[in-house]
Amino acid sequence: MGYWPSKIPCALNIILMIGYCTIDAIIGGQVLSAVSGGGMSVVVGVIVVSVICWVIAVFGMSIFQKYER
């Protein structure tokens, strides 16, 4: 395809991944809300899941591996 035409599938892949991340954050927030017995709202659960995913995406798994040691 070449350098410039290959940007189209890359952009579509980014849009697709944003959609999957949104769905995962919403479902994760609902699960956290259900598990906490209603003490945590869905919005707070979504924020918690999103922040954890952001930390993993930015800093990698090495932080969690050091924590688990």
CHARMM internal coordinates of N, CA and C (Angstrom, degrees):
IC EDIT
DIST 1 N 1 CA 1.4542
DIST 1 CA 1 C 1.5245
ANGL 1 N 1 CA 1 C 111.29
DIST 1 C 2 N 1.2934
ANGL 1 CA 1 C 2 N 117.76
DIHE 1 N 1 CA 1 C 2 N -36.08
DIST 2 N 2 CA 1.4479
ANGL 1 C 2 N 2 CA 119.95
DIHE 1 CA 1 C 2 N 2 CA -177.25
DIST 2 CA 2 C 1.5214
ANGL 2 N 2 CA 2 C 111.55
DIHE 1 C 2 N 2 CA 2 C 99.76
DIST 2 C 3 N 1.3169
ANGL 2 CA 2 C 3 N 114.48
DIHE 2 N 2 CA 2 C 3 N 176.85
DIST 3 N 3 CA 1.4652
ANGL 2 C 3 N 3 CA 120.22
DIHE 2 CA 2 C 3 N 3 CA -174.72
DIST 3 CA 3 C 1.5156
ANGL 3 N 3 CA 3 C 112.23
DIHE 2 C 3 N 3 CA 3 C -70.79
DIST 3 C 4 N 1.3087
ANGL 3 CA 3 C 4 N 118.00
DIHE 3 N 3 CA 3 C 4 N -52.28
DIST 4 N 4 CA 1.4671
ANGL 3 C 4 N 4 CA 120.55
DIHE 3 CA 3 C 4 N 4 CA -174.73
DIST 4 CA 4 C 1.5251
ANGL 4 N 4 CA 4 C 113.80
DIHE 3 C 4 N 4 CA 4 C -73.11
DIST 4 C 5 N 1.3338
ANGL 4 CA 4 C 5 N 120.54
DIHE 4 N 4 CA 4 C 5 N -43.82
DIST 5 N 5 CA 1.4724
ANGL 4 C 5 N 5 CA 118.22
DIHE 4 CA 4 C 5 N 5 CA 178.33
DIST 5 CA 5 C 1.5294
ANGL 5 N 5 CA 5 C 113.74
DIHE 4 C 5 N 5 CA 5 C -66.24
DIST 5 C 6 N 1.3202
ANGL 5 CA 5 C 6 N 118.01
DIHE 5 N 5 CA 5 C 6 N -24.96
DIST 6 N 6 CA 1.4640
ANGL 5 C 6 N 6 CA 119.64
DIHE 5 CA 5 C 6 N 6 CA -179.54
DIST 6 CA 6 C 1.5251
ANGL 6 N 6 CA 6 C 112.03
DIHE 5 C 6 N 6 CA 6 C -72.02
DIST 6 C 7 N 1.3109
ANGL 6 CA 6 C 7 N 117.43
DIHE 6 N 6 CA 6 C 7 N -10.28
DIST 7 N 7 CA 1.4686
ANGL 6 C 7 N 7 CA 120.46
DIHE 6 CA 6 C 7 N 7 CA 177.39
DIST 7 CA 7 C 1.5238
ANGL 7 N 7 CA 7 C 111.71
DIHE 6 C 7 N 7 CA 7 C -70.25
DIST 7 C 8 N 1.3186
ANGL 7 CA 7 C 8 N 118.12
DIHE 7 N 7 CA 7 C 8 N -25.14
DIST 8 N 8 CA 1.4720
ANGL 7 C 8 N 8 CA 121.71
DIHE 7 CA 7 C 8 N 8 CA 179.78
DIST 8 CA 8 C 1.5344
ANGL 8 N 8 CA 8 C 110.83
DIHE 7 C 8 N 8 CA 8 C -65.73
DIST 8 C 9 N 1.3550
ANGL 8 CA 8 C 9 N 119.76
DIHE 8 N 8 CA 8 C 9 N -53.07
DIST 9 N 9 CA 1.4744
ANGL 8 C 9 N 9 CA 117.79
DIHE 8 CA 8 C 9 N 9 CA 177.08
DIST 9 CA 9 C 1.5252
ANGL 9 N 9 CA 9 C 113.01
DIHE 8 C 9 N 9 CA 9 C -63.50
DIST 9 C 10 N 1.3208
ANGL 9 CA 9 C 10 N 116.88
DIHE 9 N 9 CA 9 C 10 N -31.89
DIST 10 N 10 CA 1.4702
ANGL 9 C 10 N 10 CA 119.12
DIHE 9 CA 9 C 10 N 10 CA 177.62
DIST 10 CA 10 C 1.5225
ANGL 10 N 10 CA 10 C 110.76
DIHE 9 C 10 N 10 CA 10 C -64.92
DIST 10 C 11 N 1.3165
ANGL 10 CA 10 C 11 N 117.68
DIHE 10 N 10 CA 10 C 11 N -43.25
DIST 11 N 11 CA 1.4684
ANGL 10 C 11 N 11 CA 121.10
DIHE 10 CA 10 C 11 N 11 CA 178.49
DIST 11 CA 11 C 1.5259
ANGL 11 N 11 CA 11 C 110.59
DIHE 10 C 11 N 11 CA 11 C -64.78
DIST 11 C 12 N 1.3231
ANGL 11 CA 11 C 12 N 117.41
DIHE 11 N 11 CA 11 C 12 N -41.34
DIST 12 N 12 CA 1.4614
ANGL 11 C 12 N 12 CA 120.18
DIHE 11 CA 11 C 12 N 12 CA 177.93
DIST 12 CA 12 C 1.5277
ANGL 12 N 12 CA 12 C 111.33
DIHE 11 C 12 N 12 CA 12 C -64.82
DIST 12 C 13 N 1.3320
ANGL 12 CA 12 C 13 N 117.13
DIHE 12 N 12 CA 12 C 13 N -36.63
DIST 13 N 13 CA 1.4519
ANGL 12 C 13 N 13 CA 120.61
DIHE 12 CA 12 C 13 N 13 CA 177.49
DIST 13 CA 13 C 1.5233
ANGL 13 N 13 CA 13 C 111.07
DIHE 12 C 13 N 13 CA 13 C -66.16
DIST 13 C 14 N 1.3188
ANGL 13 CA 13 C 14 N 118.23
DIHE 13 N 13 CA 13 C 14 N -38.95
DIST 14 N 14 CA 1.4584
ANGL 13 C 14 N 14 CA 121.26
DIHE 13 CA 13 C 14 N 14 CA 177.36
DIST 14 CA 14 C 1.5205
ANGL 14 N 14 CA 14 C 110.68
DIHE 13 C 14 N 14 CA 14 C -63.24
DIST 14 C 15 N 1.3297
ANGL 14 CA 14 C 15 N 117.22
DIHE 14 N 14 CA 14 C 15 N -43.07
DIST 15 N 15 CA 1.4650
ANGL 14 C 15 N 15 CA 120.91
DIHE 14 CA 14 C 15 N 15 CA 178.65
DIST 15 CA 15 C 1.5253
ANGL 15 N 15 CA 15 C 110.36
DIHE 14 C 15 N 15 CA 15 C -63.04
DIST 15 C 16 N 1.3269
ANGL 15 CA 15 C 16 N 116.85
DIHE 15 N 15 CA 15 C 16 N -41.68
DIST 16 N 16 CA 1.4576
ANGL 15 C 16 N 16 CA 121.36
DIHE 15 CA 15 C 16 N 16 CA 178.75
DIST 16 CA 16 C 1.5259
ANGL 16 N 16 CA 16 C 111.17
DIHE 15 C 16 N 16 CA 16 C -62.90
DIST 16 C 17 N 1.3161
ANGL 16 CA 16 C 17 N 117.36
DIHE 16 N 16 CA 16 C 17 N -44.06
DIST 17 N 17 CA 1.4660
ANGL 16 C 17 N 17 CA 121.22
DIHE 16 CA 16 C 17 N 17 CA -179.31
DIST 17 CA 17 C 1.5308
ANGL 17 N 17 CA 17 C 111.65
DIHE 16 C 17 N 17 CA 17 C -67.15
DIST 17 C 18 N 1.3208
ANGL 17 CA 17 C 18 N 118.26
DIHE 17 N 17 CA 17 C 18 N -33.99
DIST 18 N 18 CA 1.4669
ANGL 17 C 18 N 18 CA 120.60
DIHE 17 CA 17 C 18 N 18 CA 175.04
DIST 18 CA 18 C 1.5291
ANGL 18 N 18 CA 18 C 110.08
DIHE 17 C 18 N 18 CA 18 C -62.12
DIST 18 C 19 N 1.3231
ANGL 18 CA 18 C 19 N 116.43
DIHE 18 N 18 CA 18 C 19 N -40.50
DIST 19 N 19 CA 1.4614
ANGL 18 C 19 N 19 CA 120.44
DIHE 18 CA 18 C 19 N 19 CA 177.65
DIST 19 CA 19 C 1.5170
ANGL 19 N 19 CA 19 C 112.04
DIHE 18 C 19 N 19 CA 19 C -63.87
DIST 19 C 20 N 1.3391
ANGL 19 CA 19 C 20 N 116.88
DIHE 19 N 19 CA 19 C 20 N -45.19
DIST 20 N 20 CA 1.4645
ANGL 19 C 20 N 20 CA 119.94
DIHE 19 CA 19 C 20 N 20 CA 178.29
DIST 20 CA 20 C 1.5257
ANGL 20 N 20 CA 20 C 111.30
DIHE 19 C 20 N 20 CA 20 C -63.31
DIST 20 C 21 N 1.3224
ANGL 20 CA 20 C 21 N 117.33
DIHE 20 N 20 CA 20 C 21 N -40.62
DIST 21 N 21 CA 1.4642
ANGL 20 C 21 N 21 CA 120.31
DIHE 20 CA 20 C 21 N 21 CA 179.57
DIST 21 CA 21 C 1.5228
ANGL 21 N 21 CA 21 C 110.99
DIHE 20 C 21 N 21 CA 21 C -64.41
DIST 21 C 22 N 1.3245
ANGL 21 CA 21 C 22 N 117.05
DIHE 21 N 21 CA 21 C 22 N -37.40
DIST 22 N 22 CA 1.4592
ANGL 21 C 22 N 22 CA 120.76
DIHE 21 CA 21 C 22 N 22 CA 178.31
DIST 22 CA 22 C 1.5251
ANGL 22 N 22 CA 22 C 110.71
DIHE 21 C 22 N 22 CA 22 C -64.84
DIST 22 C 23 N 1.3141
ANGL 22 CA 22 C 23 N 116.40
DIHE 22 N 22 CA 22 C 23 N -45.80
DIST 23 N 23 CA 1.4628
ANGL 22 C 23 N 23 CA 120.45
DIHE 22 CA 22 C 23 N 23 CA 179.18
DIST 23 CA 23 C 1.5277
ANGL 23 N 23 CA 23 C 110.65
DIHE 22 C 23 N 23 CA 23 C -62.71
DIST 23 C 24 N 1.3328
ANGL 23 CA 23 C 24 N 116.97
DIHE 23 N 23 CA 23 C 24 N -43.66
DIST 24 N 24 CA 1.4672
ANGL 23 C 24 N 24 CA 120.40
DIHE 23 CA 23 C 24 N 24 CA 179.72
DIST 24 CA 24 C 1.5206
ANGL 24 N 24 CA 24 C 111.86
DIHE 23 C 24 N 24 CA 24 C -63.70
DIST 24 C 25 N 1.3325
ANGL 24 CA 24 C 25 N 117.43
DIHE 24 N 24 CA 24 C 25 N -39.58
DIST 25 N 25 CA 1.4647
ANGL 24 C 25 N 25 CA 120.26
DIHE 24 CA 24 C 25 N 25 CA 179.56
DIST 25 CA 25 C 1.5216
ANGL 25 N 25 CA 25 C 110.94
DIHE 24 C 25 N 25 CA 25 C -66.33
DIST 25 C 26 N 1.3188
ANGL 25 CA 25 C 26 N 117.61
DIHE 25 N 25 CA 25 C 26 N -40.21
DIST 26 N 26 CA 1.4635
ANGL 25 C 26 N 26 CA 120.67
DIHE 25 CA 25 C 26 N 26 CA -179.77
DIST 26 CA 26 C 1.5290
ANGL 26 N 26 CA 26 C 110.87
DIHE 25 C 26 N 26 CA 26 C -67.14
DIST 26 C 27 N 1.3272
ANGL 26 CA 26 C 27 N 116.44
DIHE 26 N 26 CA 26 C 27 N -45.05
DIST 27 N 27 CA 1.4652
ANGL 26 C 27 N 27 CA 119.49
DIHE 26 CA 26 C 27 N 27 CA 179.61
DIST 27 CA 27 C 1.5274
ANGL 27 N 27 CA 27 C 110.64
DIHE 26 C 27 N 27 CA 27 C -65.93
DIST 27 C 28 N 1.3450
ANGL 27 CA 27 C 28 N 117.23
DIHE 27 N 27 CA 27 C 28 N -40.89
DIST 28 N 28 CA 1.4591
ANGL 27 C 28 N 28 CA 120.53
DIHE 27 CA 27 C 28 N 28 CA 177.16
DIST 28 CA 28 C 1.5194
ANGL 28 N 28 CA 28 C 111.89
DIHE 27 C 28 N 28 CA 28 C -62.48
DIST 28 C 29 N 1.3261
ANGL 28 CA 28 C 29 N 117.27
DIHE 28 N 28 CA 28 C 29 N -40.00
DIST 29 N 29 CA 1.4566
ANGL 28 C 29 N 29 CA 121.08
DIHE 28 CA 28 C 29 N 29 CA 176.59
DIST 29 CA 29 C 1.5064
ANGL 29 N 29 CA 29 C 112.55
DIHE 28 C 29 N 29 CA 29 C -64.04
DIST 29 C 30 N 1.3289
ANGL 29 CA 29 C 30 N 117.06
DIHE 29 N 29 CA 29 C 30 N -39.10
DIST 30 N 30 CA 1.4554
ANGL 29 C 30 N 30 CA 120.50
DIHE 29 CA 29 C 30 N 30 CA 177.13
DIST 30 CA 30 C 1.5268
ANGL 30 N 30 CA 30 C 111.52
DIHE 29 C 30 N 30 CA 30 C -67.13
DIST 30 C 31 N 1.3188
ANGL 30 CA 30 C 31 N 116.96
DIHE 30 N 30 CA 30 C 31 N -38.03
DIST 31 N 31 CA 1.4691
ANGL 30 C 31 N 31 CA 120.46
DIHE 30 CA 30 C 31 N 31 CA 178.16
DIST 31 CA 31 C 1.5254
ANGL 31 N 31 CA 31 C 110.29
DIHE 30 C 31 N 31 CA 31 C -65.40
DIST 31 C 32 N 1.3427
ANGL 31 CA 31 C 32 N 117.22
DIHE 31 N 31 CA 31 C 32 N -45.16
DIST 32 N 32 CA 1.4626
ANGL 31 C 32 N 32 CA 119.55
DIHE 31 CA 31 C 32 N 32 CA 178.42
DIST 32 CA 32 C 1.5200
ANGL 32 N 32 CA 32 C 111.60
DIHE 31 C 32 N 32 CA 32 C -62.11
DIST 32 C 33 N 1.3155
ANGL 32 CA 32 C 33 N 117.06
DIHE 32 N 32 CA 32 C 33 N -38.00
DIST 33 N 33 CA 1.4579
ANGL 32 C 33 N 33 CA 120.89
DIHE 32 CA 32 C 33 N 33 CA 177.95
DIST 33 CA 33 C 1.5208
ANGL 33 N 33 CA 33 C 111.10
DIHE 32 C 33 N 33 CA 33 C -65.71
DIST 33 C 34 N 1.3236
ANGL 33 CA 33 C 34 N 117.59
DIHE 33 N 33 CA 33 C 34 N -41.49
DIST 34 N 34 CA 1.4601
ANGL 33 C 34 N 34 CA 121.37
DIHE 33 CA 33 C 34 N 34 CA -179.46
DIST 34 CA 34 C 1.5234
ANGL 34 N 34 CA 34 C 111.57
DIHE 33 C 34 N 34 CA 34 C -69.32
DIST 34 C 35 N 1.3354
ANGL 34 CA 34 C 35 N 117.03
DIHE 34 N 34 CA 34 C 35 N -39.40
DIST 35 N 35 CA 1.4584
ANGL 34 C 35 N 35 CA 120.87
DIHE 34 CA 34 C 35 N 35 CA -177.89
DIST 35 CA 35 C 1.5233
ANGL 35 N 35 CA 35 C 111.23
DIHE 34 C 35 N 35 CA 35 C -70.28
DIST 35 C 36 N 1.3367
ANGL 35 CA 35 C 36 N 116.98
DIHE 35 N 35 CA 35 C 36 N -33.06
DIST 36 N 36 CA 1.4606
ANGL 35 C 36 N 36 CA 119.71
DIHE 35 CA 35 C 36 N 36 CA -177.71
DIST 36 CA 36 C 1.5257
ANGL 36 N 36 CA 36 C 112.28
DIHE 35 C 36 N 36 CA 36 C -77.77
DIST 36 C 37 N 1.3073
ANGL 36 CA 36 C 37 N 118.03
DIHE 36 N 36 CA 36 C 37 N -2.16
DIST 37 N 37 CA 1.4594
ANGL 36 C 37 N 37 CA 121.22
DIHE 36 CA 36 C 37 N 37 CA 177.80
DIST 37 CA 37 C 1.5158
ANGL 37 N 37 CA 37 C 113.33
DIHE 36 C 37 N 37 CA 37 C 76.86
DIST 37 C 38 N 1.3036
ANGL 37 CA 37 C 38 N 117.89
DIHE 37 N 37 CA 37 C 38 N 25.74
DIST 38 N 38 CA 1.4573
ANGL 37 C 38 N 38 CA 121.55
DIHE 37 CA 37 C 38 N 38 CA 178.78
DIST 38 CA 38 C 1.5184
ANGL 38 N 38 CA 38 C 113.33
DIHE 37 C 38 N 38 CA 38 C 88.84
DIST 38 C 39 N 1.3272
ANGL 38 CA 38 C 39 N 117.40
DIHE 38 N 38 CA 38 C 39 N 1.13
DIST 39 N 39 CA 1.4612
ANGL 38 C 39 N 39 CA 120.22
DIHE 38 CA 38 C 39 N 39 CA 179.54
DIST 39 CA 39 C 1.5172
ANGL 39 N 39 CA 39 C 112.93
DIHE 38 C 39 N 39 CA 39 C -76.62
DIST 39 C 40 N 1.3137
ANGL 39 CA 39 C 40 N 116.52
DIHE 39 N 39 CA 39 C 40 N -18.46
DIST 40 N 40 CA 1.4600
ANGL 39 C 40 N 40 CA 121.86
DIHE 39 CA 39 C 40 N 40 CA 179.76
DIST 40 CA 40 C 1.5223
ANGL 40 N 40 CA 40 C 108.28
DIHE 39 C 40 N 40 CA 40 C -119.75
DIST 40 C 41 N 1.3119
ANGL 40 CA 40 C 41 N 116.18
DIHE 40 N 40 CA 40 C 41 N 131.78
DIST 41 N 41 CA 1.4594
ANGL 40 C 41 N 41 CA 118.24
DIHE 40 CA 40 C 41 N 41 CA 179.23
DIST 41 CA 41 C 1.5290
ANGL 41 N 41 CA 41 C 110.02
DIHE 40 C 41 N 41 CA 41 C -77.11
DIST 41 C 42 N 1.3084
ANGL 41 CA 41 C 42 N 115.16
DIHE 41 N 41 CA 41 C 42 N 163.82
DIST 42 N 42 CA 1.4604
ANGL 41 C 42 N 42 CA 120.78
DIHE 41 CA 41 C 42 N 42 CA -179.51
DIST 42 CA 42 C 1.5267
ANGL 42 N 42 CA 42 C 110.47
DIHE 41 C 42 N 42 CA 42 C -64.25
DIST 42 C 43 N 1.3232
ANGL 42 CA 42 C 43 N 116.73
DIHE 42 N 42 CA 42 C 43 N -36.17
DIST 43 N 43 CA 1.4727
ANGL 42 C 43 N 43 CA 120.54
DIHE 42 CA 42 C 43 N 43 CA -178.75
DIST 43 CA 43 C 1.5274
ANGL 43 N 43 CA 43 C 110.46
DIHE 42 C 43 N 43 CA 43 C -63.54
DIST 43 C 44 N 1.3193
ANGL 43 CA 43 C 44 N 116.88
DIHE 43 N 43 CA 43 C 44 N -43.41
DIST 44 N 44 CA 1.4608
ANGL 43 C 44 N 44 CA 120.66
DIHE 43 CA 43 C 44 N 44 CA 178.60
DIST 44 CA 44 C 1.5305
ANGL 44 N 44 CA 44 C 109.94
DIHE 43 C 44 N 44 CA 44 C -65.73
DIST 44 C 45 N 1.3115
ANGL 44 CA 44 C 45 N 117.16
DIHE 44 N 44 CA 44 C 45 N -38.96
DIST 45 N 45 CA 1.4608
ANGL 44 C 45 N 45 CA 120.74
DIHE 44 CA 44 C 45 N 45 CA 177.12
DIST 45 CA 45 C 1.5186
ANGL 45 N 45 CA 45 C 112.10
DIHE 44 C 45 N 45 CA 45 C -62.51
DIST 45 C 46 N 1.3270
ANGL 45 CA 45 C 46 N 117.00
DIHE 45 N 45 CA 45 C 46 N -41.48
DIST 46 N 46 CA 1.4605
ANGL 45 C 46 N 46 CA 121.03
DIHE 45 CA 45 C 46 N 46 CA 177.66
DIST 46 CA 46 C 1.5266
ANGL 46 N 46 CA 46 C 110.12
DIHE 45 C 46 N 46 CA 46 C -62.78
DIST 46 C 47 N 1.3213
ANGL 46 CA 46 C 47 N 116.75
DIHE 46 N 46 CA 46 C 47 N -41.97
DIST 47 N 47 CA 1.4674
ANGL 46 C 47 N 47 CA 120.35
DIHE 46 CA 46 C 47 N 47 CA 179.80
DIST 47 CA 47 C 1.5241
ANGL 47 N 47 CA 47 C 110.29
DIHE 46 C 47 N 47 CA 47 C -64.87
DIST 47 C 48 N 1.3252
ANGL 47 CA 47 C 48 N 117.91
DIHE 47 N 47 CA 47 C 48 N -41.99
DIST 48 N 48 CA 1.4658
ANGL 47 C 48 N 48 CA 121.27
DIHE 47 CA 47 C 48 N 48 CA 179.41
DIST 48 CA 48 C 1.5232
ANGL 48 N 48 CA 48 C 110.51
DIHE 47 C 48 N 48 CA 48 C -62.00
DIST 48 C 49 N 1.3232
ANGL 48 CA 48 C 49 N 117.04
DIHE 48 N 48 CA 48 C 49 N -48.11
DIST 49 N 49 CA 1.4630
ANGL 48 C 49 N 49 CA 120.96
DIHE 48 CA 48 C 49 N 49 CA 179.95
DIST 49 CA 49 C 1.5248
ANGL 49 N 49 CA 49 C 110.62
DIHE 48 C 49 N 49 CA 49 C -62.78
DIST 49 C 50 N 1.3114
ANGL 49 CA 49 C 50 N 117.82
DIHE 49 N 49 CA 49 C 50 N -41.34
DIST 50 N 50 CA 1.4612
ANGL 49 C 50 N 50 CA 121.43
DIHE 49 CA 49 C 50 N 50 CA -179.38
DIST 50 CA 50 C 1.5257
ANGL 50 N 50 CA 50 C 111.80
DIHE 49 C 50 N 50 CA 50 C -65.45
DIST 50 C 51 N 1.3231
ANGL 50 CA 50 C 51 N 116.92
DIHE 50 N 50 CA 50 C 51 N -40.67
DIST 51 N 51 CA 1.4716
ANGL 50 C 51 N 51 CA 119.76
DIHE 50 CA 50 C 51 N 51 CA 179.57
DIST 51 CA 51 C 1.5272
ANGL 51 N 51 CA 51 C 110.36
DIHE 50 C 51 N 51 CA 51 C -67.14
DIST 51 C 52 N 1.3186
ANGL 51 CA 51 C 52 N 117.65
DIHE 51 N 51 CA 51 C 52 N -41.48
DIST 52 N 52 CA 1.4653
ANGL 51 C 52 N 52 CA 120.25
DIHE 51 CA 51 C 52 N 52 CA 178.69
DIST 52 CA 52 C 1.5277
ANGL 52 N 52 CA 52 C 110.55
DIHE 51 C 52 N 52 CA 52 C -63.42
DIST 52 C 53 N 1.3205
ANGL 52 CA 52 C 53 N 117.20
DIHE 52 N 52 CA 52 C 53 N -43.02
DIST 53 N 53 CA 1.4736
ANGL 52 C 53 N 53 CA 120.49
DIHE 52 CA 52 C 53 N 53 CA 178.20
DIST 53 CA 53 C 1.5199
ANGL 53 N 53 CA 53 C 111.14
DIHE 52 C 53 N 53 CA 53 C -64.54
DIST 53 C 54 N 1.3379
ANGL 53 CA 53 C 54 N 117.34
DIHE 53 N 53 CA 53 C 54 N -38.06
DIST 54 N 54 CA 1.4612
ANGL 53 C 54 N 54 CA 120.65
DIHE 53 CA 53 C 54 N 54 CA 178.40
DIST 54 CA 54 C 1.5212
ANGL 54 N 54 CA 54 C 110.86
DIHE 53 C 54 N 54 CA 54 C -64.71
DIST 54 C 55 N 1.3271
ANGL 54 CA 54 C 55 N 117.25
DIHE 54 N 54 CA 54 C 55 N -42.41
DIST 55 N 55 CA 1.4658
ANGL 54 C 55 N 55 CA 120.97
DIHE 54 CA 54 C 55 N 55 CA 179.47
DIST 55 CA 55 C 1.5287
ANGL 55 N 55 CA 55 C 110.18
DIHE 54 C 55 N 55 CA 55 C -62.38
DIST 55 C 56 N 1.3197
ANGL 55 CA 55 C 56 N 117.20
DIHE 55 N 55 CA 55 C 56 N -42.69
DIST 56 N 56 CA 1.4649
ANGL 55 C 56 N 56 CA 120.68
DIHE 55 CA 55 C 56 N 56 CA 178.60
DIST 56 CA 56 C 1.5244
ANGL 56 N 56 CA 56 C 110.21
DIHE 55 C 56 N 56 CA 56 C -64.81
DIST 56 C 57 N 1.3259
ANGL 56 CA 56 C 57 N 117.54
DIHE 56 N 56 CA 56 C 57 N -41.38
DIST 57 N 57 CA 1.4606
ANGL 56 C 57 N 57 CA 120.38
DIHE 56 CA 56 C 57 N 57 CA -178.78
DIST 57 CA 57 C 1.5224
ANGL 57 N 57 CA 57 C 112.16
DIHE 56 C 57 N 57 CA 57 C -67.68
DIST 57 C 58 N 1.3215
ANGL 57 CA 57 C 58 N 117.55
DIHE 57 N 57 CA 57 C 58 N -35.88
DIST 58 N 58 CA 1.4662
ANGL 57 C 58 N 58 CA 120.29
DIHE 57 CA 57 C 58 N 58 CA -176.29
DIST 58 CA 58 C 1.5271
ANGL 58 N 58 CA 58 C 111.70
DIHE 57 C 58 N 58 CA 58 C -83.31
DIST 58 C 59 N 1.3142
ANGL 58 CA 58 C 59 N 117.23
DIHE 58 N 58 CA 58 C 59 N -46.36
DIST 59 N 59 CA 1.4583
ANGL 58 C 59 N 59 CA 120.47
DIHE 58 CA 58 C 59 N 59 CA -172.16
DIST 59 CA 59 C 1.5290
ANGL 59 N 59 CA 59 C 113.78
DIHE 58 C 59 N 59 CA 59 C -101.90
DIST 59 C 60 N 1.3036
ANGL 59 CA 59 C 60 N 118.19
DIHE 59 N 59 CA 59 C 60 N -12.08
DIST 60 N 60 CA 1.4567
ANGL 59 C 60 N 60 CA 121.08
DIHE 59 CA 59 C 60 N 60 CA 178.21
DIST 60 CA 60 C 1.5188
ANGL 60 N 60 CA 60 C 112.76
DIHE 59 C 60 N 60 CA 60 C 84.63
DIST 60 C 61 N 1.3082
ANGL 60 CA 60 C 61 N 114.49
DIHE 60 N 60 CA 60 C 61 N -178.96
DIST 61 N 61 CA 1.4602
ANGL 60 C 61 N 61 CA 120.94
DIHE 60 CA 60 C 61 N 61 CA -177.09
DIST 61 CA 61 C 1.5246
ANGL 61 N 61 CA 61 C 112.88
DIHE 60 C 61 N 61 CA 61 C -80.37
DIST 61 C 62 N 1.3206
ANGL 61 CA 61 C 62 N 118.03
DIHE 61 N 61 CA 61 C 62 N -9.72
DIST 62 N 62 CA 1.4635
ANGL 61 C 62 N 62 CA 119.59
DIHE 61 CA 61 C 62 N 62 CA -176.18
DIST 62 CA 62 C 1.5264
ANGL 62 N 62 CA 62 C 112.11
DIHE 61 C 62 N 62 CA 62 C -62.78
DIST 62 C 63 N 1.3248
ANGL 62 CA 62 C 63 N 118.16
DIHE 62 N 62 CA 62 C 63 N -32.15
DIST 63 N 63 CA 1.4616
ANGL 62 C 63 N 63 CA 121.28
DIHE 62 CA 62 C 63 N 63 CA 177.93
DIST 63 CA 63 C 1.5237
ANGL 63 N 63 CA 63 C 110.45
DIHE 62 C 63 N 63 CA 63 C -63.60
DIST 63 C 64 N 1.3354
ANGL 63 CA 63 C 64 N 117.58
DIHE 63 N 63 CA 63 C 64 N -45.49
DIST 64 N 64 CA 1.4554
ANGL 63 C 64 N 64 CA 120.85
DIHE 63 CA 63 C 64 N 64 CA -179.08
DIST 64 CA 64 C 1.5358
ANGL 64 N 64 CA 64 C 111.27
DIHE 63 C 64 N 64 CA 64 C -70.85
DIST 64 C 65 N 1.3232
ANGL 64 CA 64 C 65 N 117.18
DIHE 64 N 64 CA 64 C 65 N -32.53
DIST 65 N 65 CA 1.4637
ANGL 64 C 65 N 65 CA 119.31
DIHE 64 CA 64 C 65 N 65 CA 176.68
DIST 65 CA 65 C 1.5232
ANGL 65 N 65 CA 65 C 110.48
DIHE 64 C 65 N 65 CA 65 C -67.66
DIST 65 C 66 N 1.3369
ANGL 65 CA 65 C 66 N 117.42
DIHE 65 N 65 CA 65 C 66 N -37.94
DIST 66 N 66 CA 1.4693
ANGL 65 C 66 N 66 CA 120.17
DIHE 65 CA 65 C 66 N 66 CA 176.08
DIST 66 CA 66 C 1.5271
ANGL 66 N 66 CA 66 C 110.34
DIHE 65 C 66 N 66 CA 66 C -67.68
DIST 66 C 67 N 1.3068
ANGL 66 CA 66 C 67 N 117.65
DIHE 66 N 66 CA 66 C 67 N -37.56
DIST 67 N 67 CA 1.4673
ANGL 66 C 67 N 67 CA 121.62
DIHE 66 CA 66 C 67 N 67 CA 178.11
DIST 67 CA 67 C 1.5138
ANGL 67 N 67 CA 67 C 111.68
DIHE 66 C 67 N 67 CA 67 C -64.56
DIST 67 C 68 N 1.3283
ANGL 67 CA 67 C 68 N 117.15
DIHE 67 N 67 CA 67 C 68 N -40.55
DIST 68 N 68 CA 1.4586
ANGL 67 C 68 N 68 CA 121.18
DIHE 67 CA 67 C 68 N 68 CA -178.21
DIST 68 CA 68 C 1.5151
ANGL 68 N 68 CA 68 C 112.91
DIHE 67 C 68 N 68 CA 68 C -71.62
DIST 68 C 69 N 1.3123
ANGL 68 CA 68 C 69 N 117.93
DIHE 68 N 68 CA 68 C 69 N -22.74
DIST 69 N 69 CA 1.4628
ANGL 68 C 69 N 69 CA 120.30
DIHE 68 CA 68 C 69 N 69 CA 178.00
DIST 69 CA 69 C 1.4863
ANGL 69 N 69 CA 69 C 108.71
DIHE 68 C 69 N 69 CA 69 C -67.51
END
COOR INIT
IC SEED 1 N 1 CA 1 C
IC BUILD
